[in-house]
């Protein structure tokens, strides 16, 4: 996918996709700083590209910290 296609794809996001992207994000609307806007953008990209689902699936397969420890 080239950059123009990606931008069109991101701009076609629905309200539900935006709400999903904000779940677990470090920001809430309204965005007041450049950092918040960038964090929101990265969350949207992760949701729309399916990266968040891949990361969540990988996290489910990890052994939790402290598992099997004798401490």
Biopython code that builds the backbone (N, CA, C, O; Angstrom):
import numpy as np
from Bio.PDB.StructureBuilder import StructureBuilder

atoms = [
    (1, "UNK", "N", (0.851, -1.158, 0.000)),
    (1, "UNK", "CA", (0.000, 0.000, 0.000)),
    (1, "UNK", "C", (0.911, 1.238, 0.000)),
    (1, "UNK", "O", (1.817, 1.347, 0.826)),
    (2, "UNK", "N", (0.665, 2.154, -0.919)),
    (2, "UNK", "CA", (1.481, 3.370, -0.944)),
    (2, "UNK", "C", (0.924, 4.392, 0.052)),
    (2, "UNK", "O", (-0.142, 4.181, 0.629)),
    (3, "UNK", "N", (1.640, 5.490, 0.249)),
    (3, "UNK", "CA", (1.252, 6.453, 1.280)),
    (3, "UNK", "C", (-0.093, 7.117, 0.989)),
    (3, "UNK", "O", (-0.845, 7.404, 1.920)),
    (4, "UNK", "N", (-0.408, 7.366, -0.277)),
    (4, "UNK", "CA", (-1.709, 7.963, -0.603)),
    (4, "UNK", "C", (-2.850, 7.028, -0.233)),
    (4, "UNK", "O", (-3.868, 7.458, 0.309)),
    (5, "UNK", "N", (-2.672, 5.750, -0.528)),
    (5, "UNK", "CA", (-3.703, 4.775, -0.172)),
    (5, "UNK", "C", (-3.861, 4.692, 1.346)),
    (5, "UNK", "O", (-4.978, 4.599, 1.855)),
    (6, "UNK", "N", (-2.748, 4.725, 2.059)),
    (6, "UNK", "CA", (-2.800, 4.660, 3.517)),
    (6, "UNK", "C", (-3.542, 5.858, 4.092)),
    (6, "UNK", "O", (-4.369, 5.704, 4.991)),
    (7, "UNK", "N", (-3.254, 7.042, 3.581)),
    (7, "UNK", "CA", (-3.937, 8.242, 4.065)),
    (7, "UNK", "C", (-5.428, 8.152, 3.781)),
    (7, "UNK", "O", (-6.235, 8.481, 4.650)),
    (8, "UNK", "N", (-5.816, 7.716, 2.591)),
    (8, "UNK", "CA", (-7.244, 7.566, 2.270)),
    (8, "UNK", "C", (-7.889, 6.566, 3.215)),
    (8, "UNK", "O", (-9.013, 6.771, 3.675)),
    (9, "UNK", "N", (-7.176, 5.485, 3.502)),
    (9, "UNK", "CA", (-7.691, 4.438, 4.382)),
    (9, "UNK", "C", (-7.874, 4.980, 5.797)),
    (9, "UNK", "O", (-8.898, 4.722, 6.430)),
    (10, "UNK", "N", (-6.886, 5.731, 6.299)),
    (10, "UNK", "CA", (-6.995, 6.296, 7.641)),
    (10, "UNK", "C", (-8.114, 7.324, 7.731)),
    (10, "UNK", "O", (-8.818, 7.394, 8.738)),
    (11, "UNK", "N", (-8.278, 8.120, 6.679)),
    (11, "UNK", "CA", (-9.327, 9.144, 6.694)),
    (11, "UNK", "C", (-10.719, 8.541, 6.568)),
    (11, "UNK", "O", (-11.708, 9.225, 6.834)),
    (12, "UNK", "N", (-10.817, 7.307, 6.179)),
    (12, "UNK", "CA", (-12.111, 6.644, 6.052)),
    (12, "UNK", "C", (-12.543, 5.975, 7.359)),
    (12, "UNK", "O", (-13.534, 5.245, 7.385)),
    (13, "UNK", "N", (-11.810, 6.222, 8.432)),
    (13, "UNK", "CA", (-12.131, 5.609, 9.720)),
    (13, "UNK", "C", (-13.528, 5.999, 10.176)),
    (13, "UNK", "O", (-13.960, 7.138, 9.996)),
    (14, "UNK", "N", (-14.221, 5.045, 10.763)),
    (14, "UNK", "CA", (-15.573, 5.289, 11.276)),
    (14, "UNK", "C", (-15.500, 5.720, 12.744)),
    (14, "UNK", "O", (-14.447, 5.626, 13.373)),
    (15, "UNK", "N", (-16.613, 6.187, 13.275)),
    (15, "UNK", "CA", (-16.664, 6.566, 14.684)),
    (15, "UNK", "C", (-16.363, 5.365, 15.577)),
    (15, "UNK", "O", (-15.700, 5.503, 16.606)),
    (16, "UNK", "N", (-16.848, 4.192, 15.185)),
    (16, "UNK", "CA", (-16.581, 2.987, 15.980)),
    (16, "UNK", "C", (-15.094, 2.660, 15.994)),
    (16, "UNK", "O", (-14.560, 2.251, 17.025)),
    (17, "UNK", "N", (-14.418, 2.835, 14.859)),
    (17, "UNK", "CA", (-12.980, 2.581, 14.810)),
    (17, "UNK", "C", (-12.219, 3.584, 15.675)),
    (17, "UNK", "O", (-11.234, 3.233, 16.325)),
    (18, "UNK", "N", (-12.679, 4.828, 15.678)),
    (18, "UNK", "CA", (-12.057, 5.835, 16.526)),
    (18, "UNK", "C", (-12.249, 5.465, 17.992)),
    (18, "UNK", "O", (-11.306, 5.546, 18.779)),
    (19, "UNK", "N", (-13.461, 5.061, 18.366)),
    (19, "UNK", "CA", (-13.724, 4.673, 19.752)),
    (19, "UNK", "C", (-12.858, 3.478, 20.152)),
    (19, "UNK", "O", (-12.323, 3.441, 21.260)),
    (20, "UNK", "N", (-12.721, 2.506, 19.257)),
    (20, "UNK", "CA", (-11.880, 1.348, 19.533)),
    (20, "UNK", "C", (-10.425, 1.761, 19.714)),
    (20, "UNK", "O", (-9.736, 1.246, 20.594)),
    (21, "UNK", "N", (-9.961, 2.677, 18.894)),
    (21, "UNK", "CA", (-8.576, 3.146, 18.996)),
    (21, "UNK", "C", (-8.335, 3.865, 20.314)),
    (21, "UNK", "O", (-7.243, 3.779, 20.874)),
    (22, "UNK", "N", (-9.337, 4.570, 20.812)),
    (22, "UNK", "CA", (-9.167, 5.303, 22.063)),
    (22, "UNK", "C", (-9.189, 4.393, 23.285)),
    (22, "UNK", "O", (-8.698, 4.774, 24.348)),
    (23, "UNK", "N", (-9.759, 3.185, 23.144)),
    (23, "UNK", "CA", (-9.771, 2.256, 24.270)),
    (23, "UNK", "C", (-8.328, 1.899, 24.611)),
    (23, "UNK", "O", (-7.587, 1.418, 23.753)),
    (24, "UNK", "N", (-7.944, 2.122, 25.806)),
    (24, "UNK", "CA", (-6.598, 1.801, 26.232)),
    (24, "UNK", "C", (-5.556, 2.826, 25.833)),
    (24, "UNK", "O", (-4.382, 2.674, 26.170)),
    (25, "UNK", "N", (-5.961, 3.867, 25.124)),
    (25, "UNK", "CA", (-5.013, 4.912, 24.749)),
    (25, "UNK", "C", (-4.697, 5.755, 25.978)),
    (25, "UNK", "O", (-5.452, 5.773, 26.950)),
    (26, "UNK", "N", (-3.583, 6.442, 25.913)),
    (26, "UNK", "CA", (-3.171, 7.301, 27.028)),
    (26, "UNK", "C", (-3.828, 8.670, 26.955)),
    (26, "UNK", "O", (-3.532, 9.543, 27.770)),
    (27, "UNK", "N", (-4.706, 8.865, 25.997)),
    (27, "UNK", "CA", (-5.320, 10.175, 25.794)),
    (27, "UNK", "C", (-6.838, 10.051, 25.775)),
    (27, "UNK", "O", (-7.387, 8.958, 25.632)),
    (28, "UNK", "N", (-7.486, 11.162, 25.918)),
    (28, "UNK", "CA", (-8.932, 11.240, 25.783)),
    (28, "UNK", "C", (-9.247, 12.514, 25.012)),
    (28, "UNK", "O", (-8.469, 13.468, 25.031)),
    (29, "UNK", "N", (-10.375, 12.525, 24.345)),
    (29, "UNK", "CA", (-10.759, 13.720, 23.615)),
    (29, "UNK", "C", (-11.265, 14.768, 24.582)),
    (29, "UNK", "O", (-11.885, 14.375, 25.571)),
    (30, "UNK", "N", (-11.068, 16.044, 24.401)),
    (30, "UNK", "CA", (-10.354, 16.660, 23.289)),
    (30, "UNK", "C", (-8.836, 16.569, 23.478)),
    (30, "UNK", "O", (-8.322, 16.588, 24.596)),
    (31, "UNK", "N", (-8.158, 16.472, 22.369)),
    (31, "UNK", "CA", (-6.697, 16.433, 22.385)),
    (31, "UNK", "C", (-6.188, 17.852, 22.578)),
    (31, "UNK", "O", (-6.618, 18.769, 21.878)),
    (32, "UNK", "N", (-5.279, 18.037, 23.517)),
    (32, "UNK", "CA", (-4.829, 19.390, 23.819)),
    (32, "UNK", "C", (-3.347, 19.617, 23.551)),
    (32, "UNK", "O", (-2.891, 20.760, 23.551)),
    (33, "UNK", "N", (-2.585, 18.546, 23.323)),
    (33, "UNK", "CA", (-1.151, 18.715, 23.072)),
    (33, "UNK", "C", (-0.758, 17.924, 21.835)),
    (33, "UNK", "O", (-1.485, 17.035, 21.392)),
    (34, "UNK", "N", (0.388, 18.256, 21.290)),
    (34, "UNK", "CA", (0.896, 17.513, 20.133)),
    (34, "UNK", "C", (1.155, 16.060, 20.513)),
    (34, "UNK", "O", (0.930, 15.159, 19.705)),
    (35, "UNK", "N", (1.629, 15.824, 21.740)),
    (35, "UNK", "CA", (1.871, 14.449, 22.191)),
    (35, "UNK", "C", (0.585, 13.635, 22.166)),
    (35, "UNK", "O", (0.579, 12.500, 21.689)),
    (36, "UNK", "N", (-0.512, 14.209, 22.678)),
    (36, "UNK", "CA", (-1.793, 13.500, 22.684)),
    (36, "UNK", "C", (-2.265, 13.196, 21.267)),
    (36, "UNK", "O", (-2.773, 12.108, 20.998)),
    (37, "UNK", "N", (-2.097, 14.151, 20.367)),
    (37, "UNK", "CA", (-2.507, 13.936, 18.977)),
    (37, "UNK", "C", (-1.687, 12.822, 18.344)),
    (37, "UNK", "O", (-2.230, 11.987, 17.621)),
    (38, "UNK", "N", (-0.383, 12.802, 18.610)),
    (38, "UNK", "CA", (0.473, 11.761, 18.047)),
    (38, "UNK", "C", (0.124, 10.395, 18.633)),
    (38, "UNK", "O", (0.073, 9.407, 17.901)),
    (39, "UNK", "N", (-0.113, 10.327, 19.929)),
    (39, "UNK", "CA", (-0.498, 9.069, 20.575)),
    (39, "UNK", "C", (-1.809, 8.553, 19.981)),
    (39, "UNK", "O", (-1.944, 7.361, 19.703)),
    (40, "UNK", "N", (-2.773, 9.457, 19.787)),
    (40, "UNK", "CA", (-4.044, 9.074, 19.180)),
    (40, "UNK", "C", (-3.824, 8.540, 17.765)),
    (40, "UNK", "O", (-4.397, 7.517, 17.390)),
    (41, "UNK", "N", (-2.997, 9.229, 16.983)),
    (41, "UNK", "CA", (-2.724, 8.801, 15.618)),
    (41, "UNK", "C", (-2.125, 7.398, 15.607)),
    (41, "UNK", "O", (-2.540, 6.553, 14.814)),
    (42, "UNK", "N", (-1.153, 7.146, 16.480)),
    (42, "UNK", "CA", (-0.534, 5.818, 16.514)),
    (42, "UNK", "C", (-1.534, 4.743, 16.930)),
    (42, "UNK", "O", (-1.498, 3.627, 16.413)),
    (43, "UNK", "N", (-2.420, 5.075, 17.856)),
    (43, "UNK", "CA", (-3.457, 4.113, 18.245)),
    (43, "UNK", "C", (-4.369, 3.802, 17.067)),
    (43, "UNK", "O", (-4.717, 2.644, 16.834)),
    (44, "UNK", "N", (-4.757, 4.839, 16.323)),
    (44, "UNK", "CA", (-5.605, 4.629, 15.145)),
    (44, "UNK", "C", (-4.901, 3.749, 14.116)),
    (44, "UNK", "O", (-5.500, 2.817, 13.579)),
    (45, "UNK", "N", (-3.636, 4.042, 13.845)),
    (45, "UNK", "CA", (-2.891, 3.248, 12.865)),
    (45, "UNK", "C", (-2.839, 1.789, 13.310)),
    (45, "UNK", "O", (-3.046, 0.886, 12.499)),
    (46, "UNK", "N", (-2.560, 1.549, 14.606)),
    (46, "UNK", "CA", (-2.488, 0.178, 15.107)),
    (46, "UNK", "C", (-3.811, -0.551, 14.939)),
    (46, "UNK", "O", (-3.834, -1.711, 14.528)),
    (47, "UNK", "N", (-4.911, 0.121, 15.256)),
    (47, "UNK", "CA", (-6.220, -0.522, 15.133)),
    (47, "UNK", "C", (-6.555, -0.787, 13.662)),
    (47, "UNK", "O", (-6.988, -1.885, 13.310)),
    (48, "UNK", "N", (-6.357, 0.206, 12.818)),
    (48, "UNK", "CA", (-6.757, 0.064, 11.422)),
    (48, "UNK", "C", (-5.877, -0.920, 10.651)),
    (48, "UNK", "O", (-6.335, -1.538, 9.689)),
    (49, "UNK", "N", (-4.636, -1.068, 11.059)),
    (49, "UNK", "CA", (-3.759, -2.021, 10.357)),
    (49, "UNK", "C", (-3.824, -3.408, 10.976)),
    (49, "UNK", "O", (-3.214, -4.345, 10.461)),
    (50, "UNK", "N", (-4.553, -3.550, 12.072)),
    (50, "UNK", "CA", (-4.646, -4.846, 12.732)),
    (50, "UNK", "C", (-3.492, -5.118, 13.674)),
    (50, "UNK", "O", (-3.415, -6.205, 14.247)),
    (51, "UNK", "N", (-2.588, -4.156, 13.852)),
    (51, "UNK", "CA", (-1.430, -4.381, 14.717)),
    (51, "UNK", "C", (-1.847, -4.568, 16.171)),
    (51, "UNK", "O", (-1.249, -5.372, 16.888)),
    (52, "UNK", "N", (-2.863, -3.836, 16.612)),
    (52, "UNK", "CA", (-3.281, -3.996, 18.006)),
    (52, "UNK", "C", (-3.751, -5.422, 18.256)),
    (52, "UNK", "O", (-3.419, -6.001, 19.290)),
    (53, "UNK", "N", (-4.510, -6.001, 17.340)),
    (53, "UNK", "CA", (-4.986, -7.377, 17.512)),
    (53, "UNK", "C", (-3.811, -8.349, 17.555)),
    (53, "UNK", "O", (-3.811, -9.295, 18.343)),
    (54, "UNK", "N", (-2.810, -8.114, 16.706)),
    (54, "UNK", "CA", (-1.623, -8.983, 16.707)),
    (54, "UNK", "C", (-0.879, -8.870, 18.033)),
    (54, "UNK", "O", (-0.456, -9.880, 18.595)),
    (55, "UNK", "N", (-0.717, -7.644, 18.537)),
    (55, "UNK", "CA", (-0.027, -7.445, 19.815)),
    (55, "UNK", "C", (-0.797, -8.086, 20.966)),
    (55, "UNK", "O", (-0.199, -8.705, 21.846)),
    (56, "UNK", "N", (-2.128, -7.938, 20.961)),
    (56, "UNK", "CA", (-2.935, -8.544, 22.022)),
    (56, "UNK", "C", (-2.828, -10.060, 21.991)),
    (56, "UNK", "O", (-2.738, -10.697, 23.040)),
    (57, "UNK", "N", (-2.836, -10.645, 20.796)),
    (57, "UNK", "CA", (-2.710, -12.095, 20.667)),
    (57, "UNK", "C", (-1.338, -12.562, 21.158)),
    (57, "UNK", "O", (-1.233, -13.588, 21.830)),
    (58, "UNK", "N", (-0.296, -11.812, 20.825)),
    (58, "UNK", "CA", (1.051, -12.171, 21.274)),
    (58, "UNK", "C", (1.146, -12.069, 22.793)),
    (58, "UNK", "O", (1.799, -12.896, 23.430)),
    (59, "UNK", "N", (0.500, -11.060, 23.376)),
    (59, "UNK", "CA", (0.521, -10.904, 24.836)),
    (59, "UNK", "C", (-0.161, -12.079, 25.526)),
    (59, "UNK", "O", (0.276, -12.504, 26.595)),
    (60, "UNK", "N", (-1.220, -12.605, 24.933)),
    (60, "UNK", "CA", (-1.917, -13.746, 25.534)),
    (60, "UNK", "C", (-1.026, -14.980, 25.565)),
    (60, "UNK", "O", (-1.195, -15.840, 26.430)),
    (61, "UNK", "N", (-0.078, -15.082, 24.635)),
    (61, "UNK", "CA", (0.802, -16.247, 24.563)),
    (61, "UNK", "C", (2.032, -16.138, 25.459)),
    (61, "UNK", "O", (2.763, -17.115, 25.623)),
    (62, "UNK", "N", (2.268, -14.972, 26.037)),
    (62, "UNK", "CA", (3.448, -14.778, 26.892)),
    (62, "UNK", "C", (3.198, -15.356, 28.282)),
    (62, "UNK", "O", (2.070, -15.349, 28.775)),
    (63, "UNK", "N", (4.248, -15.849, 28.898)),
    (63, "UNK", "CA", (4.153, -16.331, 30.274)),
    (63, "UNK", "C", (4.161, -15.095, 31.183)),
    (63, "UNK", "O", (5.038, -14.240, 31.059)),
    (64, "UNK", "N", (3.194, -15.004, 32.087)),
    (64, "UNK", "CA", (3.130, -13.824, 32.936)),
    (64, "UNK", "C", (4.342, -13.710, 33.861)),
    (64, "UNK", "O", (4.900, -14.728, 34.270)),
    (65, "UNK", "N", (4.755, -12.492, 34.194)),
    (65, "UNK", "CA", (5.879, -12.307, 35.106)),
    (65, "UNK", "C", (5.604, -12.997, 36.430)),
    (65, "UNK", "O", (4.487, -12.958, 36.947)),
    (66, "UNK", "N", (6.622, -13.621, 36.963)),
    (66, "UNK", "CA", (6.479, -14.302, 38.251)),
    (66, "UNK", "C", (5.960, -15.718, 38.157)),
    (66, "UNK", "O", (5.916, -16.430, 39.160)),
    (67, "UNK", "N", (5.562, -16.144, 36.954)),
    (67, "UNK", "CA", (5.019, -17.497, 36.805)),
    (67, "UNK", "C", (6.115, -18.504, 37.138)),
    (67, "UNK", "O", (7.185, -18.478, 36.531)),
    (68, "UNK", "N", (5.863, -19.366, 38.070)),
    (68, "UNK", "CA", (6.804, -20.427, 38.421)),
    (68, "UNK", "C", (7.964, -19.976, 39.286)),
    (68, "UNK", "O", (8.884, -20.750, 39.548)),
    (69, "UNK", "N", (7.927, -18.722, 39.732)),
    (69, "UNK", "CA", (9.038, -18.254, 40.552)),
    (69, "UNK", "C", (8.926, -18.843, 41.949)),
    (69, "UNK", "O", (7.839, -19.192, 42.409)),
    (70, "UNK", "N", (10.052, -18.943, 42.602)),
    (70, "UNK", "CA", (10.052, -19.502, 43.957)),
    (70, "UNK", "C", (10.183, -18.417, 45.004)),
    (70, "UNK", "O", (10.232, -18.693, 46.203)),
    (71, "UNK", "N", (10.240, -17.148, 44.528)),
    (71, "UNK", "CA", (10.466, -16.015, 45.423)),
    (71, "UNK", "C", (9.341, -15.715, 46.255)),
    (71, "UNK", "O", (9.397, -14.783, 47.057)),
]
sb = StructureBuilder()
sb.init_structure("model")
sb.init_model(0)
sb.init_chain("A")
sb.init_seg("    ")
for serial, (resi, resn, name, xyz) in enumerate(atoms, 1):
    if name == "N":
        sb.init_residue(resn, " ", resi, " ")
    sb.init_atom(name, np.array(xyz, "f"), 0.0, 1.0, " ", f" {name:<3s}", serial, name[0])
structure = sb.get_structure()
